[in-house]
């Protein structure tokens, strides 16, 4: 596979499972052309994996050569990228104040709204999670953010 992905790894660990999945999906979309070339190569077609009519290799080939996966993957990246930025802020060594976190979540929601056609569905999920974590202490940070 590295022959078709310019020697790059698709699977790379990250600090959180959420970020790992995002990074993997992002890298897979970057390697779209190479992955398609790999599944269309004579080398793959003549291999035992390329001759299969069912199983994991066959399913992977179907997904990579299809259009539906790439469209959905790009939509997911548009949603997750702003959220990963918020996670990086929260996970950083320099812990931000609640005001900065409110601002970051606000910016993430606006970015998702501008880039995603399914914004209302994702907004509900983000708001439910955000409201679950809400407390009086966090409210002080919100006041600072809006002042």
Helices and strands as residue ranges (DSSP letters): H 17-30, H 32-40, H 42-45, H 56-65, H 68-91, H 98-115, H 119-132, H 136-146
